[in-house]
Each structure stands twice: as C-alpha cells, then as structure tokens.
Amino acid sequence: MGCFGFLKAMMFLFNGVIFLAGAVILGVGIWVKVDSGSILNFLQNIQGAPGELGQVLNVGYLLIAVGAVLLILGFLGCCGAIRESRCMLLLGYNVIAL
C-alpha cells in the first residue's frame, strides 16, 4: 500500500502542476485579449527585450484554448488520482494522446 500511496500522491502532484499551468496560461490569454494596451506597456518596459515580443498579442486565442485544455486535463487527472477513478484518468490521458 505504501508504493500505491506514493504513486497516487505523485499523480495528484503532477496533475496539480498541469492544472496550475493551465490556469496561468488561460489567465495570460484572457489578459492579452482584454487589455492589450497594458501588456504592450509592460513588454516595452523590459530592458533588452526584442521588438518582436509584441507579437505575443496575436496568440491570445491560442493561449486561451491551450490553457482551457490543460485546466480540464489537470482537473480530471487530480480528481481521478484522488478518487482512484479509472474513467477520469483514462479520459484525461486519452485526450492527451490525441
């Protein structure tokens, strides 16, 4: 039982990291689409930043989509690991395989 408990905790931890990364990416994508002026000012204040860094404004919808997918996969993985639900785990990891 000790080994399975460790694996369960590690699965929860890794899926939690995926969940948090998805939330951050989703937040940045929404920020880029809603308030592009403030992000441009933020990027211009960075010393030594290349001029092409402003192109990040063009990928707002992509960031929202990737963030939402990671958020859902991380949630399914965390819930599947805690509840030991094979269905949730397989659903989350089969979507990744696509």
BELNORLIN-V675828 format. One record per residue. PSI is psi in degrees with one decimal (* if undefined). OMEGA is omega as a letter, one per 30 degrees, with the letter a starting at -180 (* if undefined). Layout:
((PSI | OMEGA) (PSI | OMEGA))
This chain:
((-26.9 | a) (-42.0 | a) (-41.4 | a) (-35.1 | l) (-39.8 | l) (-44.7 | l) (-38.8 | l) (-44.0 | l) (-40.2 | l) (-39.5 | l) (-42.1 | l) (-42.5 | a) (-49.3 | a) (-40.3 | l) (-30.5 | l) (-38.6 | l) (-41.4 | l) (-41.7 | l) (-47.2 | a) (-39.1 | l) (-40.5 | l) (-39.2 | l) (-40.2 | l) (-45.6 | l) (-42.0 | l) (-43.0 | l) (-42.1 | l) (-40.1 | l) (-41.7 | l) (-40.2 | l) (-41.7 | a) (-41.4 | a) (-33.7 | a) (-43.3 | a) (70.9 | a) (-24.6 | l) (-42.6 | a) (-32.6 | l) (-33.1 | l) (-42.4 | l) (-40.4 | l) (-43.4 | a) (-31.6 | l) (-23.4 | l) (-8.2 | l) (125.6 | a) (131.9 | l) (14.5 | a) (140.5 | l) (155.2 | a) (-24.6 | a) (-5.5 | a) (-22.2 | l) (-14.3 | l) (-10.3 | l) (-21.3 | l) (-23.1 | a) (-10.6 | a) (21.0 | a) (-47.6 | a) (-34.9 | l) (-41.9 | l) (-39.3 | l) (-43.9 | a) (-46.5 | a) (-42.1 | l) (-41.3 | l) (-40.9 | l) (-44.8 | l) (-36.9 | l) (-45.2 | a) (-44.0 | a) (-40.8 | l) (-39.6 | l) (-45.8 | l) (-39.8 | l) (-42.6 | l) (-47.9 | l) (-39.7 | l) (-36.2 | l) (-42.4 | a) (-45.0 | a) (-4.9 | a) (43.9 | a) (111.3 | a) (-35.3 | l) (-47.1 | a) (-42.1 | a) (-44.6 | a) (-37.1 | l) (-46.0 | a) (-44.1 | a) (-21.2 | l) (-32.0 | l) (-37.5 | l) (-37.3 | a) (-22.4 | l) (* | *))
